């Protein structure tokens, strides 16, 4: 989540930059007309999703809330108090939030008007821009202002339009920027990787399960906020980047639900997909009902490279009916069946279940032993999904795909059991 914009010290509200600019050019009436037209529409849209409360100053957030509760209403179209006390403060802070990285836009009415209109147009397209994402608009505009003066932009074939107003939708503007941002991100990743010292690289890899590394790209499981940030760089996932204020909180919450599996196509840094809680999420943090062909190929190559047991352990985490274009079902590619109450897990655990007598041991040892016995009972029942959900909490399972997805449940549990604290000799426990 972006940092909350701190409210300015109490003072008389300044005129909205957009309106002031028109007034200074002898076009005050035109500026006010635009303000009235856009103001209430922006107010309406802001209040439809709750993130405005964490983005706008408290006083402005209260205005938005009161407007949607019906407490603030204008008397007629010429209600100057409503414009001055409700619309202007919200529109001013809207620009403050959006244009943190490009404050000059507030004094450029054409750009400011374009931002307001594009924010509203996304509602019509069915994908409204959240208040918490407004700062990204300004970030992209600031990047574009520098990019269009660069040789890279000027020598592009075909050359994109260098006039922001020429882009009829914000989606078209974003799409134009994609190849340039990909190039920038690829350069940054290479630089970041180069500057990681051996200890930092080791820390990232120690909290990563590499499921596939081949010609199509990589498939990894991220096991910590740091490894998630490294592999999920340059995405809008709120669990992966320090730019999100609560990412260290968001990651454990998501990781508790399911493994965080990332599909990273080679050469397409801004085309990453995350598999979380049996749902695919694209680079922009939107749910994906189907996988693009390149991601489907990458996932199938990953599955083909795993052992039969690891594929079976991974299968419950892939969405039911997940398909690529052409209705090719990913699960059917290898005829992977569900394992609940299946023979495979039961057979692999045969002879490994023991029921030792309960002994009074230190709390930490007794607790771990109880958890291991629980894992054995789950494996005995053949519930692969529940076993992986429980067993993956232990670092002993992070060594490879077979252990992580319990290809051999008995072996996975033996590795976990080896991590249990050693019992102290009886005599040492009796000493005061």
Secondary structure by P-SEA (a helix, b strand, c coil): ccccccccccccccccaaaaaaaaaccaaaaaaaaaaaaaaaaaaaaccccccccccaaaaaaaaaaaacccccccccaaaaaacccaaaaaaaaaaaccccccccccaaaaaaaaaaaaaaaaacccccccaaaaaaaaaaaaaaaaaccccccccccccccccccccaaaaaaaaaaaaaaaaaaaaaaaaaaccaaaaaaaaaacccccccccbbbbbbccaaaaaaaacccccccccccccaaaaaaaaaaaaccbbbbbccccccbbbbbcccccccccccccccccaaaaaaaaaaaaaccaaaaaaaccccccccccccccccccccccccccccaaaaaaacccccccccccccaaaaaaaaaaaaaaaaaaacaaaaaaacccccccccccccccccccaaaaaaaaaaaccccccccccccc
